[in-house]
Amino acid sequence: MADIATMRMKALHFWDKHGISAASEAFGVSCRTLYWWRQLLNKGGPEGLIPHSKAPLVRRKKHWHPDVLKEIRRLRTELPNLGKEQIFVRLKPWCAQRHLTCPSVSTIGRMIATAHDKMRMVPVRLSSRGKALLVKKRTAKPHRPKHYRLVKTGELIGMDAIELRMGEMRRYIITMIDEREFGKKLQAGRKSVSGGHKYRYEYNGQTMYWSG
């Protein structure tokens, strides 16, 4: 915003030195615009040249008939999550019978979007015995960011667990790998080897081969 005000001030100074026609051609604006900038400068000083929001002070408010909203909700309930195009086909004769203005397809979409629940109905899942099941929202699993790079040792650890059942006893084997140290040793162990394998990795006396 301040850069625009500076440019306008330079245009007005250029006008004072070289005339309005030269200023209009140099800054690519009309003479009418330059007169308007001069008026803003005279009224508000340099701060008056800072552009302000051009949004209208009095905005049109959305007024939808409550009966139309109820009918759209009823259609979305009886036919779960019915689309706006299908709602328009069913709503048009309904509004004509009651002498109401039928909203357009795009308006119906906005009416659904502005509702607090989006007029959305979650389908009920039934068990094998016909009882309703409570649907739990799945929590987003944490994942590594795409451009994440390891810096410190121990910053990221990969874990895995194996369950062994021995009769009534259960034993768990938990393994952890430091991703940074393992990656450094993995890069150091990559060498071309024979036997159809491309890479070899040696660690603690064990050798692993794989093709990359």
ROGUSE-300342 format. One record per atom (N, C-alpha, C): residue in one letter; atom name; x, y, z. Coordinates in Angstrom, 2 decimals. Layout:
N
R  aa  at       c1       c2       c3
R   A  CA        X        Y        Z
...
END
This chain:
212
R  aa  at       c1       c2       c3
R   M   N     0.82    -1.19     0.00
R   M  CA     0.00     0.00     0.00
R   M   C     0.87     1.26     0.00
R   A   N     1.93     1.27     0.81
R   A  CA     2.81     2.44     0.87
R   A   C     3.53     2.65    -0.45
R   D   N     3.88     1.57    -1.15
R   D  CA     4.55     1.70    -2.45
R   D   C     3.64     2.37    -3.47
R   I   N     2.35     2.04    -3.42
R   I  CA     1.40     2.65    -4.36
R   I   C     1.28     4.14    -4.08
R   A   N     1.23     4.50    -2.78
R   A  CA     1.15     5.92    -2.42
R   A   C     2.40     6.67    -2.87
R   T   N     3.56     6.05    -2.76
R   T  CA     4.81     6.68    -3.21
R   T   C     4.80     6.91    -4.72
R   M   N     4.30     5.91    -5.46
R   M  CA     4.22     6.05    -6.91
R   M   C     3.27     7.19    -7.30
R   R   N     2.16     7.30    -6.59
R   R  CA     1.21     8.38    -6.89
R   R   C     1.82     9.75    -6.58
R   M   N     2.58     9.83    -5.49
R   M  CA     3.23    11.10    -5.15
R   M   C     4.26    11.48    -6.21
R   K   N     5.02    10.50    -6.72
R   K  CA     6.00    10.78    -7.78
R   K   C     5.30    11.26    -9.04
R   A   N     4.13    10.66    -9.34
R   A  CA     3.39    11.09   -10.53
R   A   C     2.93    12.53   -10.40
R   L   N     2.52    12.93    -9.20
R   L  CA     2.07    14.31    -9.00
R   L   C     3.25    15.29    -9.08
R   H   N     4.40    14.91    -8.54
R   H  CA     5.59    15.76    -8.67
R   H   C     6.02    15.88   -10.13
R   F   N     5.92    14.78   -10.86
R   F  CA     6.25    14.79   -12.29
R   F   C     5.30    15.71   -13.04
R   W   N     4.05    15.71   -12.62
R   W  CA     3.05    16.59   -13.22
R   W   C     3.44    18.06   -13.01
R   D   N     3.88    18.40   -11.79
R   D  CA     4.24    19.79   -11.49
R   D   C     5.43    20.26   -12.33
R   K   N     6.36    19.35   -12.65
R   K  CA     7.57    19.73   -13.38
R   K   C     7.38    19.71   -14.89
R   H   N     6.69    18.69   -15.41
R   H  CA     6.66    18.47   -16.86
R   H   C     5.26    18.56   -17.46
R   G   N     4.26    18.78   -16.65
R   G  CA     2.91    18.90   -17.20
R   G   C     2.12    17.62   -17.06
R   I   N     0.80    17.75   -17.15
R   I  CA    -0.08    16.61   -16.91
R   I   C    -0.03    15.60   -18.05
R   S   N     0.16    16.07   -19.28
R   S  CA     0.21    15.13   -20.42
R   S   C     1.43    14.22   -20.32
R   A   N     2.59    14.80   -19.98
R   A  CA     3.80    13.99   -19.85
R   A   C     3.68    13.02   -18.68
R   A   N     3.07    13.45   -17.58
R   A  CA     2.90    12.57   -16.43
R   A   C     1.96    11.42   -16.74
R   S   N     0.91    11.73   -17.51
R   S  CA    -0.04    10.67   -17.89
R   S   C     0.63     9.63   -18.76
R   E   N     1.48    10.06   -19.69
R   E  CA     2.17     9.12   -20.57
R   E   C     3.27     8.36   -19.84
R   A   N     3.97     9.02   -18.93
R   A  CA     5.09     8.38   -18.22
R   A   C     4.61     7.33   -17.23
R   F   N     3.50     7.58   -16.55
R   F  CA     3.04     6.65   -15.51
R   F   C     1.88     5.77   -15.98
R   G   N     1.45     5.94   -17.21
R   G  CA     0.44     5.06   -17.77
R   G   C    -0.94     5.19   -17.15
R   V   N    -1.30     6.40   -16.74
R   V  CA    -2.63     6.63   -16.16
R   V   C    -3.27     7.79   -16.92
R   S   N    -4.57     7.92   -16.78
R   S  CA    -5.29     8.98   -17.47
R   S   C    -5.16    10.29   -16.71
R   C   N    -5.46    11.37   -17.41
R   C  CA    -5.43    12.69   -16.76
R   C   C    -6.50    12.78   -15.67
R   R   N    -7.61    12.11   -15.90
R   R  CA    -8.67    12.12   -14.90
R   R   C    -8.20    11.48   -13.60
R   T   N    -7.41    10.39   -13.72
R   T  CA    -6.87     9.73   -12.53
R   T   C    -5.90    10.65   -11.79
R   L   N    -5.09    11.38   -12.55
R   L  CA    -4.16    12.31   -11.91
R   L   C    -4.90    13.41   -11.16
R   Y   N    -5.98    13.93   -11.72
R   Y  CA    -6.78    14.93   -11.02
R   Y   C    -7.38    14.36    -9.73
R   W   N    -7.77    13.09    -9.81
R   W  CA    -8.35    12.45    -8.62
R   W   C    -7.29    12.29    -7.53
R   W   N    -6.04    11.90    -7.93
R   W  CA    -4.96    11.78    -6.95
R   W   C    -4.63    13.14    -6.32
R   R   N    -4.69    14.20    -7.14
R   R  CA    -4.44    15.53    -6.62
R   R   C    -5.51    15.92    -5.59
R   Q   N    -6.75    15.54    -5.85
R   Q  CA    -7.83    15.83    -4.92
R   Q   C    -7.64    15.07    -3.61
R   L   N    -7.21    13.80    -3.68
R   L  CA    -6.95    13.02    -2.47
R   L   C    -5.82    13.63    -1.66
R   L   N    -4.78    14.13    -2.35
R   L  CA    -3.64    14.74    -1.67
R   L   C    -4.06    16.04    -0.96
R   N   N    -4.90    16.82    -1.59
R   N  CA    -5.33    18.08    -0.99
R   N   C    -6.23    17.84     0.23
R   K   N    -7.02    16.77     0.19
R   K  CA    -7.94    16.50     1.30
R   K   C    -7.27    15.80     2.47
R   G   N    -6.49    14.77     2.20
R   G  CA    -5.93    13.95     3.27
R   G   C    -4.44    13.99     3.41
R   G   N    -3.75    14.78     2.61
R   G  CA    -2.30    14.81     2.68
R   G   C    -1.70    13.55     2.06
R   P   N    -0.41    13.28     2.33
R   P  CA     0.22    12.08     1.75
R   P   C    -0.48    10.78     2.13
R   E   N    -1.07    10.72     3.33
R   E  CA    -1.77     9.50     3.74
R   E   C    -3.03     9.27     2.91
R   G   N    -3.56    10.35     2.33
R   G  CA    -4.75    10.19     1.51
R   G   C    -4.50     9.45     0.22
R   L   N    -3.23     9.34    -0.19
R   L  CA    -2.89     8.61    -1.41
R   L   C    -2.81     7.10    -1.19
R   I   N    -2.86     6.66     0.07
R   I  CA    -2.83     5.22     0.35
R   I   C    -4.18     4.62    -0.05
R   P   N    -4.20     3.62    -0.92
R   P  CA    -5.49     3.05    -1.36
R   P   C    -6.20     2.34    -0.21
R   H   N    -7.50     2.49    -0.17
R   H  CA    -8.32     1.85     0.84
R   H   C    -9.21     0.79     0.18
R   S   N    -9.89     0.05     1.02
R   S  CA   -10.76    -1.01     0.52
R   S   C   -11.91    -0.40    -0.29
R   K   N   -12.20    -1.03    -1.42
R   K  CA   -13.27    -0.57    -2.30
R   K   C   -14.56    -1.38    -2.11
R   A   N   -14.61    -2.16    -1.05
R   A  CA   -15.82    -2.96    -0.80
R   A   C   -16.98    -2.03    -0.47
R   P   N   -18.18    -2.36    -0.91
R   P  CA   -19.33    -1.49    -0.62
R   P   C   -19.64    -1.44     0.87
R   L   N   -20.05    -0.25     1.33
R   L  CA   -20.38    -0.09     2.75
R   L   C   -21.67    -0.82     3.10
R   V   N   -22.63    -0.77     2.20
R   V  CA   -23.92    -1.46     2.41
R   V   C   -23.94    -2.66     1.49
R   R   N   -23.90    -3.83     2.06
R   R  CA   -23.86    -5.05     1.27
R   R   C   -25.23    -5.73     1.28
R   R   N   -25.50    -6.41     0.20
R   R  CA   -26.77    -7.11     0.08
R   R   C   -26.79    -8.31     1.01
R   K   N   -27.85    -8.43     1.77
R   K  CA   -27.99    -9.54     2.70
R   K   C   -28.78   -10.67     2.04
R   K   N   -28.43   -11.87     2.42
R   K  CA   -29.09   -13.04     1.85
R   K   C   -30.37   -13.33     2.64
R   H   N   -31.50   -13.29     1.94
R   H  CA   -32.79   -13.58     2.55
R   H   C   -33.42   -14.72     1.77
R   W   N   -33.47   -15.88     2.37
R   W  CA   -34.10   -17.03     1.75
R   W   C   -35.34   -17.40     2.54
R   H   N   -36.35   -17.80     1.83
R   H  CA   -37.61   -18.14     2.48
R   H   C   -37.39   -19.35     3.40
R   P   N   -37.87   -19.28     4.65
R   P  CA   -37.64   -20.41     5.57
R   P   C   -38.27   -21.71     5.10
R   D   N   -39.43   -21.62     4.40
R   D  CA   -40.06   -22.85     3.91
R   D   C   -39.21   -23.53     2.84
R   V   N   -38.52   -22.72     2.03
R   V  CA   -37.64   -23.30     1.01
R   V   C   -36.46   -24.01     1.67
R   L   N   -35.92   -23.40     2.72
R   L  CA   -34.82   -24.04     3.45
R   L   C   -35.27   -25.36     4.08
R   K   N   -36.48   -25.36     4.65
R   K  CA   -36.99   -26.59     5.26
R   K   C   -37.19   -27.68     4.22
R   E   N   -37.67   -27.30     3.03
R   E  CA   -37.89   -28.30     1.99
R   E   C   -36.57   -28.88     1.49
R   I   N   -35.55   -28.04     1.36
R   I  CA   -34.24   -28.55     0.94
R   I   C   -33.68   -29.50     1.98
R   R   N   -33.84   -29.16     3.25
R   R  CA   -33.37   -30.04     4.31
R   R   C   -34.15   -31.35     4.32
R   R   N   -35.46   -31.27     4.04
R   R  CA   -36.27   -32.50     4.01
R   R   C   -35.81   -33.41     2.88
R   L   N   -35.54   -32.82     1.71
R   L  CA   -35.07   -33.63     0.59
R   L   C   -33.72   -34.25     0.88
R   R   N   -32.85   -33.50     1.54
R   R  CA   -31.52   -34.03     1.87
R   R   C   -31.59   -35.09     2.96
R   T   N   -32.69   -35.09     3.73
R   T  CA   -32.85   -36.10     4.79
R   T   C   -33.46   -37.38     4.23
R   E   N   -34.51   -37.22     3.41
R   E  CA   -35.16   -38.40     2.83
R   E   C   -34.26   -39.07     1.79
R   L   N   -33.57   -38.28     1.02
R   L  CA   -32.61   -38.80     0.04
R   L   C   -31.24   -38.30     0.47
R   P   N   -30.55   -39.06     1.31
R   P  CA   -29.33   -38.56     1.98
R   P   C   -28.32   -37.96     1.00
R   N   N   -27.91   -36.71     1.36
R   N  CA   -26.85   -36.00     0.63
R   N   C   -27.17   -35.84    -0.86
R   L   N   -28.43   -35.53    -1.16
R   L  CA   -28.84   -35.31    -2.54
R   L   C   -28.15   -34.07    -3.09
R   G   N   -27.70   -34.14    -4.34
R   G  CA   -26.97   -33.03    -4.95
R   G   C   -27.88   -31.86    -5.29
R   K   N   -27.26   -30.70    -5.54
R   K  CA   -28.03   -29.48    -5.80
R   K   C   -28.80   -29.55    -7.11
R   E   N   -28.27   -30.24    -8.13
R   E  CA   -28.99   -30.36    -9.39
R   E   C   -30.27   -31.17    -9.22
R   Q   N   -30.18   -32.29    -8.49
R   Q  CA   -31.36   -33.12    -8.26
R   Q   C   -32.36   -32.42    -7.35
R   I   N   -31.86   -31.62    -6.40
R   I  CA   -32.77   -30.86    -5.53
R   I   C   -33.53   -29.83    -6.34
R   F   N   -32.87   -29.18    -7.29
R   F  CA   -33.53   -28.15    -8.11
R   F   C   -34.68   -28.74    -8.91
R   V   N   -34.50   -29.94    -9.45
R   V  CA   -35.56   -30.58   -10.24
R   V   C   -36.79   -30.85    -9.38
R   R   N   -36.60   -31.27    -8.14
R   R  CA   -37.72   -31.56    -7.25
R   R   C   -38.28   -30.30    -6.59
R   L   N   -37.44   -29.29    -6.43
R   L  CA   -37.87   -28.08    -5.72
R   L   C   -38.66   -27.13    -6.63
R   K   N   -38.40   -27.15    -7.91
R   K  CA   -39.06   -26.20    -8.81
R   K   C   -40.57   -26.36    -8.84
R   P   N   -41.13   -27.58    -9.04
R   P  CA   -42.60   -27.70    -9.00
R   P   C   -43.17   -27.44    -7.61
R   W   N   -42.40   -27.77    -6.56
R   W  CA   -42.86   -27.51    -5.19
R   W   C   -43.02   -26.01    -4.96
R   C   N   -42.08   -25.21    -5.44
R   C  CA   -42.16   -23.75    -5.28
R   C   C   -43.27   -23.17    -6.16
R   A   N   -43.48   -23.76    -7.35
R   A  CA   -44.53   -23.25    -8.24
R   A   C   -45.91   -23.44    -7.63
R   Q   N   -46.13   -24.55    -6.94
R   Q  CA   -47.43   -24.79    -6.30
R   Q   C   -47.70   -23.79    -5.18
R   R   N   -46.66   -23.32    -4.52
R   R  CA   -46.82   -22.41    -3.38
R   R   C   -46.51   -20.96    -3.74
R   H   N   -46.31   -20.70    -5.04
R   H  CA   -46.04   -19.35    -5.53
R   H   C   -44.82   -18.74    -4.83
R   L   N   -43.77   -19.55    -4.71
R   L  CA   -42.52   -19.10    -4.13
R   L   C   -41.45   -19.05    -5.22
R   T   N   -40.50   -18.17    -5.05
R   T  CA   -39.39   -18.07    -6.01
R   T   C   -38.44   -19.24    -5.80
R   C   N   -38.21   -19.99    -6.86
R   C  CA   -37.32   -21.15    -6.76
R   C   C   -35.88   -20.69    -6.95
R   P   N   -34.99   -20.98    -6.02
R   P  CA   -33.58   -20.59    -6.18
R   P   C   -32.92   -21.39    -7.28
R   S   N   -31.89   -20.82    -7.86
R   S  CA   -31.16   -21.51    -8.92
R   S   C   -30.30   -22.62    -8.34
R   V   N   -29.66   -23.37    -9.23
R   V  CA   -28.83   -24.50    -8.80
R   V   C   -27.66   -24.00    -7.95
R   S   N   -27.01   -22.93    -8.41
R   S  CA   -25.87   -22.40    -7.65
R   S   C   -26.31   -21.83    -6.31
R   T   N   -27.49   -21.21    -6.28
R   T  CA   -28.00   -20.67    -5.01
R   T   C   -28.31   -21.78    -4.03
R   I   N   -28.86   -22.88    -4.52
R   I  CA   -29.12   -24.03    -3.65
R   I   C   -27.82   -24.55    -3.06
R   G   N   -26.76   -24.58    -3.87
R   G  CA   -25.46   -25.01    -3.36
R   G   C   -24.95   -24.09    -2.26
R   R   N   -25.16   -22.78    -2.41
R   R  CA   -24.73   -21.84    -1.37
R   R   C   -25.58   -21.98    -0.12
R   M   N   -26.86   -22.25    -0.28
R   M  CA   -27.74   -22.45     0.88
R   M   C   -27.30   -23.66     1.69
R   I   N   -26.88   -24.71     1.00
R   I  CA   -26.40   -25.91     1.70
R   I   C   -25.07   -25.62     2.37
R   A   N   -24.19   -24.88     1.68
R   A  CA   -22.85   -24.63     2.22
R   A   C   -22.89   -23.73     3.45
R   T   N   -23.86   -22.80     3.51
R   T  CA   -23.93   -21.88     4.65
R   T   C   -24.62   -22.48     5.86
R   A   N   -25.27   -23.62     5.71
R   A  CA   -25.91   -24.27     6.86
R   A   C   -24.85   -24.76     7.84
R   H   N   -25.18   -24.74     9.13
R   H  CA   -24.18   -25.09    10.14
R   H   C   -23.74   -26.54    10.03
R   D   N   -24.64   -27.42     9.60
R   D  CA   -24.31   -28.84     9.45
R   D   C   -24.20   -29.26     8.00
R   K   N   -24.21   -28.28     7.08
R   K  CA   -24.14   -28.54     5.64
R   K   C   -25.31   -29.41     5.17
R   M   N   -26.35   -29.50     5.98
R   M  CA   -27.52   -30.34     5.66
R   M   C   -27.08   -31.75     5.28
R   R   N   -26.05   -32.22     5.90
R   R  CA   -25.49   -33.53     5.57
R   R   C   -25.96   -34.57     6.57
R   M   N   -26.34   -35.72     6.07
R   M  CA   -26.81   -36.81     6.91
R   M   C   -25.79   -37.95     6.85
R   V   N   -25.30   -38.35     8.00
R   V  CA   -24.33   -39.44     8.07
R   V   C   -25.09   -40.76     8.05
R   P   N   -24.85   -41.64     7.08
R   P  CA   -25.59   -42.90     7.04
R   P   C   -25.27   -43.78     8.24
R   V   N   -26.30   -44.47     8.72
R   V  CA   -26.16   -45.34     9.89
R   V   C   -25.66   -46.70     9.43
R   R   N   -24.62   -47.18    10.07
R   R  CA   -24.09   -48.51     9.76
R   R   C   -24.70   -49.53    10.70
R   L   N   -25.06   -50.67    10.13
R   L  CA   -25.71   -51.72    10.91
R   L   C   -24.76   -52.88    11.10
R   S   N   -24.88   -53.51    12.26
R   S  CA   -24.09   -54.70    12.56
R   S   C   -24.74   -55.92    11.92
R   S   N   -24.12   -57.08    12.12
R   S  CA   -24.68   -58.31    11.57
R   S   C   -26.03   -58.66    12.17
R   R   N   -26.30   -58.12    13.37
R   R  CA   -27.59   -58.36    14.03
R   R   C   -28.60   -57.25    13.78
R   G   N   -28.24   -56.30    12.93
R   G  CA   -29.19   -55.24    12.60
R   G   C   -29.19   -54.07    13.55
R   K   N   -28.22   -53.99    14.45
R   K  CA   -28.16   -52.87    15.39
R   K   C   -27.27   -51.76    14.83
R   A   N   -27.63   -50.54    15.18
R   A  CA   -26.88   -49.39    14.70
R   A   C   -25.52   -49.33    15.38
R   L   N   -24.50   -49.04    14.59
R   L  CA   -23.15   -48.93    15.11
R   L   C   -22.75   -47.46    15.17
R   L   N   -22.01   -47.11    16.19
R   L  CA   -21.50   -45.76    16.32
R   L   C   -20.27   -45.61    15.43
R   V   N   -20.33   -44.67    14.51
R   V  CA   -19.23   -44.44    13.59
R   V   C   -18.28   -43.43    14.22
R   K   N   -17.06   -43.85    14.47
R   K  CA   -16.05   -42.97    15.05
R   K   C   -15.24   -42.31    13.94
R   K   N   -14.95   -41.05    14.14
R   K  CA   -14.14   -40.33    13.18
R   K   C   -12.69   -40.80    13.26
R   R   N   -12.14   -41.04    12.11
R   R  CA   -10.75   -41.48    12.05
R   R   C    -9.81   -40.30    12.31
R   T   N    -8.90   -40.52    13.22
R   T  CA    -7.92   -39.48    13.51
R   T   C    -6.78   -39.55    12.49
R   A   N    -6.35   -38.41    12.06
R   A  CA    -5.26   -38.36    11.08
R   A   C    -3.96   -38.84    11.72
R   K   N    -3.32   -39.81    11.09
R   K  CA    -2.07   -40.34    11.62
R   K   C    -0.93   -39.36    11.35
R   P   N    -0.04   -39.20    12.32
R   P  CA     1.09   -38.30    12.08
R   P   C     2.02   -38.87    11.02
R   H   N     2.50   -38.03    10.16
R   H  CA     3.39   -38.47     9.11
R   H   C     4.52   -37.46     8.95
R   R   N     5.58   -37.92     8.33
R   R  CA     6.74   -37.05     8.12
R   R   C     6.44   -36.05     7.01
R   P   N     6.70   -34.76     7.25
R   P  CA     6.50   -33.77     6.18
R   P   C     7.34   -34.09     4.96
R   K   N     6.88   -33.63     3.81
R   K  CA     7.50   -33.99     2.54
R   K   C     8.95   -33.54     2.45
R   H   N     9.24   -32.31     2.85
R   H  CA    10.59   -31.76     2.72
R   H   C    11.34   -31.78     4.04
R   Y   N    10.98   -32.69     4.93
R   Y  CA    11.62   -32.75     6.25
R   Y   C    13.00   -33.39     6.12
R   R   N    14.01   -32.78     6.73
R   R  CA    15.38   -33.31     6.70
R   R   C    15.87   -33.45     8.13
R   L   N    16.49   -34.60     8.41
R   L  CA    16.99   -34.87     9.75
R   L   C    18.25   -34.07    10.01
R   V   N    18.35   -33.54    11.22
R   V  CA    19.51   -32.73    11.61
R   V   C    20.27   -33.38    12.75
R   K   N    19.59   -33.80    13.80
R   K  CA    20.23   -34.34    14.99
R   K   C    20.01   -35.84    15.09
R   T   N    20.94   -36.49    15.77
R   T  CA    20.80   -37.91    16.06
R   T   C    19.70   -38.11    17.10
R   G   N    18.83   -39.06    16.85
R   G  CA    17.72   -39.31    17.75
R   G   C    16.51   -38.43    17.50
R   E   N    16.57   -37.62    16.47
R   E  CA    15.45   -36.73    16.17
R   E   C    14.25   -37.50    15.64
R   L   N    14.51   -38.56    14.89
R   L  CA    13.44   -39.39    14.33
R   L   C    13.81   -40.85    14.51
R   I   N    12.93   -41.60    15.13
R   I  CA    13.18   -43.01    15.42
R   I   C    12.05   -43.84    14.81
R   G   N    12.43   -44.88    14.09
R   G  CA    11.45   -45.82    13.55
R   G   C    11.27   -46.98    14.51
R   M   N    10.01   -47.30    14.83
R   M  CA     9.71   -48.35    15.80
R   M   C     8.84   -49.42    15.16
R   D   N     9.00   -50.63    15.65
R   D  CA     8.18   -51.75    15.20
R   D   C     8.05   -52.74    16.35
R   A   N     6.95   -53.46    16.37
R   A  CA     6.70   -54.43    17.45
R   A   C     6.22   -55.74    16.85
R   I   N     6.68   -56.83    17.43
R   I  CA     6.28   -58.18    17.03
R   I   C     5.69   -58.88    18.24
R   E   N     4.53   -59.48    18.08
R   E  CA     3.87   -60.20    19.17
R   E   C     4.05   -61.71    18.97
R   L   N     4.59   -62.38    19.98
R   L  CA     4.77   -63.83    19.96
R   L   C     3.85   -64.45    20.99
R   R   N     3.04   -65.40    20.57
R   R  CA     2.11   -66.07    21.48
R   R   C     2.64   -67.48    21.76
R   M   N     2.82   -67.75    23.04
R   M  CA     3.29   -69.07    23.48
R   M   C     2.28   -69.59    24.48
R   G   N     1.28   -70.31    23.97
R   G  CA     0.21   -70.77    24.84
R   G   C    -0.63   -69.60    25.31
R   E   N    -0.71   -69.43    26.63
R   E  CA    -1.45   -68.30    27.18
R   E   C    -0.56   -67.08    27.40
R   M   N     0.71   -67.22    27.12
R   M  CA     1.65   -66.11    27.32
R   M   C     1.86   -65.34    26.02
R   R   N     2.07   -64.07    26.19
R   R  CA     2.37   -63.21    25.05
R   R   C     3.67   -62.46    25.32
R   R   N     4.54   -62.51    24.35
R   R  CA     5.80   -61.79    24.46
R   R   C     5.91   -60.81    23.29
R   Y   N     6.49   -59.66    23.59
R   Y  CA     6.58   -58.60    22.60
R   Y   C     8.05   -58.26    22.36
R   I   N     8.40   -58.15    21.09
R   I  CA     9.74   -57.73    20.69
R   I   C     9.61   -56.35    20.05
R   I   N    10.23   -55.36    20.65
R   I  CA    10.15   -53.99    20.16
R   I   C    11.53   -53.59    19.63
R   T   N    11.55   -53.13    18.41
R   T  CA    12.81   -52.70    17.79
R   T   C    12.71   -51.21    17.45
R   M   N    13.84   -50.53    17.59
R   M  CA    13.91   -49.11    17.28
R   M   C    15.16   -48.84    16.45
R   I   N    15.04   -48.00    15.45
R   I  CA    16.15   -47.64    14.57
R   I   C    16.23   -46.12    14.49
R   D   N    17.43   -45.61    14.70
R   D  CA    17.65   -44.17    14.51
R   D   C    17.73   -43.91    13.01
R   E   N    16.77   -43.18    12.48
R   E  CA    16.68   -42.99    11.03
R   E   C    17.91   -42.27    10.48
R   R   N    18.45   -41.33    11.23
R   R  CA    19.58   -40.55    10.72
R   R   C    20.84   -41.40    10.65
R   E   N    21.17   -42.11    11.74
R   E  CA    22.39   -42.93    11.76
R   E   C    22.27   -44.09    10.79
R   F   N    21.07   -44.70    10.73
R   F  CA    20.88   -45.83     9.82
R   F   C    21.02   -45.37     8.37
R   G   N    20.50   -44.15     8.08
R   G  CA    20.62   -43.64     6.72
R   G   C    22.05   -43.34     6.33
R   K   N    22.85   -42.83     7.28
R   K  CA    24.25   -42.53     6.98
R   K   C    25.03   -43.82     6.72
R   K   N    24.80   -44.86     7.54
R   K  CA    25.50   -46.12     7.33
R   K   C    25.01   -46.81     6.05
R   L   N    23.74   -46.59     5.74
R   L  CA    23.20   -47.19     4.52
R   L   C    23.83   -46.56     3.28
R   Q   N    24.03   -45.25     3.32
R   Q  CA    24.68   -44.59     2.20
R   Q   C    26.13   -45.02     2.07
R   A   N    26.80   -45.22     3.22
R   A  CA    28.21   -45.64     3.18
R   A   C    28.36   -47.06     2.69
R   G   N    27.33   -47.91     2.88
R   G  CA    27.44   -49.31     2.50
R   G   C    26.99   -49.61     1.10
R   R   N    26.55   -48.58     0.36
R   R  CA    26.09   -48.83    -1.00
R   R   C    27.29   -48.99    -1.93
R   K   N    27.47   -50.19    -2.42
R   K  CA    28.56   -50.49    -3.35
R   K   C    28.03   -51.45    -4.40
R   S   N    28.61   -51.37    -5.57
R   S  CA    28.22   -52.28    -6.63
R   S   C    28.81   -53.65    -6.35
R   V   N    27.98   -54.68    -6.42
R   V  CA    28.44   -56.04    -6.16
R   V   C    27.94   -56.92    -7.29
R   S   N    28.50   -58.09    -7.40
R   S  CA    28.12   -59.03    -8.44
R   S   C    26.96   -59.88    -7.94
R   G   N    26.50   -60.77    -8.82
R   G  CA    25.44   -61.68    -8.43
R   G   C    24.05   -61.11    -8.68
R   G   N    23.92   -60.11    -9.56
R   G  CA    22.60   -59.56    -9.88
R   G   C    22.11   -58.52    -8.90
R   H   N    22.85   -58.26    -7.80
R   H  CA    22.45   -57.26    -6.82
R   H   C    23.20   -55.96    -7.07
R   K   N    22.53   -54.85    -6.77
R   K  CA    23.10   -53.54    -7.04
R   K   C    23.78   -52.95    -5.82
R   Y   N    23.22   -53.22    -4.61
R   Y  CA    23.74   -52.61    -3.39
R   Y   C    24.05   -53.69    -2.35
R   R   N    24.95   -53.34    -1.45
R   R  CA    25.30   -54.22    -0.35
R   R   C    25.44   -53.37     0.90
R   Y   N    24.97   -53.91     2.02
R   Y  CA    25.06   -53.19     3.29
R   Y   C    25.55   -54.17     4.35
R   E   N    26.61   -53.78     5.05
R   E  CA    27.18   -54.61     6.10
R   E   C    26.98   -53.91     7.44
R   Y   N    26.44   -54.66     8.41
R   Y  CA    26.18   -54.08     9.73
R   Y   C    26.22   -55.21    10.75
R   N   N    27.07   -55.03    11.77
R   N  CA    27.20   -56.01    12.85
R   N   C    27.50   -57.42    12.32
R   G   N    28.35   -57.48    11.33
R   G  CA    28.75   -58.79    10.81
R   G   C    27.76   -59.40     9.85
R   Q   N    26.62   -58.75     9.60
R   Q  CA    25.62   -59.28     8.68
R   Q   C    25.65   -58.48     7.39
R   T   N    25.44   -59.18     6.29
R   T  CA    25.46   -58.55     4.97
R   T   C    24.10   -58.70     4.32
R   M   N    23.59   -57.58     3.79
R   M  CA    22.30   -57.59     3.10
R   M   C    22.54   -57.14     1.67
R   Y   N    21.85   -57.80     0.72
R   Y  CA    21.93   -57.45    -0.69
R   Y   C    20.53   -57.08    -1.19
R   W   N    20.48   -56.10    -2.09
R   W  CA    19.20   -55.75    -2.70
R   W   C    19.47   -55.00    -4.00
R   S   N    18.44   -54.91    -4.80
R   S  CA    18.53   -54.19    -6.08
R   S   C    17.76   -52.89    -5.94
R   G   N    18.39   -51.77    -6.28
R   G  CA    17.75   -50.46    -6.14
R   G   C    17.18   -49.97    -7.44
END
